[in-house]
Amino acid sequence: MHRLPSLLFLLSLFPLALAAPIRAIFLFKDVLKSNTDAIKTSGFNTLLIFGIGITADGSINYYSNTPGSSDITVASGGVYIGGSALAEKVRSFKTGNTTVDRIEISMNSQNVRNLMQSPGPGENTPLFKNFAALKEAWGLDAVNNDDEVLYEVASTVTFAKMLGKAGYKYTGAPYTNVRFWRDLISQTNAGLPGERVLFDRVYLQCYDGGARNDPRTWEADLRMKIVPLVWVTNDSKPQFSTTAVQARQKFQQWHSRSSLAGGGYWNDYDIEKMRLSYGEYGGVLKTVFP
């Protein structure tokens, strides 16, 4: 009697557990100015481009987050308008000498609810066409939800399913509000078996507001394998800095307590600003999650 719930839980995790280990890094720096070669060859297989947002009319912006760079609109009116140099740079992460096989864009929840109400998630809407155009131009695989404000399940599920129709997977980067994320995952994946699930990854923030997060607890609550994130050494909030040695210790400890889907970092900007080593941080992930 007591063994059945555990068995069902393990079976629910099994398809995702079979996937290759995830070695991720969030790209906070303007990708046109980052060290592309180092990012491609240090063992990361998943890149999440941070700073994507949607406007009230459904256009998509890329926010630079880098001194000397400017915010730009990358898709509007159903057309990619971000320029060939940016598109070529993003697509280059998965070509040539590289370990990268998945690229995601990470965005907040601004304007999601209103756009899902009007004009809605239809394939003829500007928002749908803009995401389809951006996916084609950048060679994208998934959209990452970094919602830390809205937490509105119904509209977010509708948005995720719209993105699924456009060919994207959907992921999350939570640090709190586990009930929202549990309901979002459950409703987004309802009726989708195994590897066909739409919401397929959780990148758990284990720094700053999520510094006390335990991947094992979140795994039990969300019924998904977790990819914990730590913040590399930085001078913005140094109390949350994690050296490569410390990252290895954290990942190994978490992994020994509950088999993880992988691990990852926030963020590339600080690696370059602090003159750290992509190779050392990537090497930690390759060792712990080979």
Secondary structure by P-SEA (a helix, b strand, c coil): ccaaaaaaaaaaacccccccccbbbbccccccccaaaaaacccccbbbbccccccccbbbbbbcccccbbbbbccccccccccaaaaaaaaacccccccccbbbbbbcccaaaaaaaacccccccaaaaaaaaaaaaacccbbbbbcccccccaaaaaaaaaaaaabbbbbbbcccaaaaaaaaaaaaacccccccccccccccccccccccccaaaaaaaaccccbbbbbccccccccccccaaaaaaaaaaaaaaccccccccccaaaaaaacccaaaaaaaaaaacc
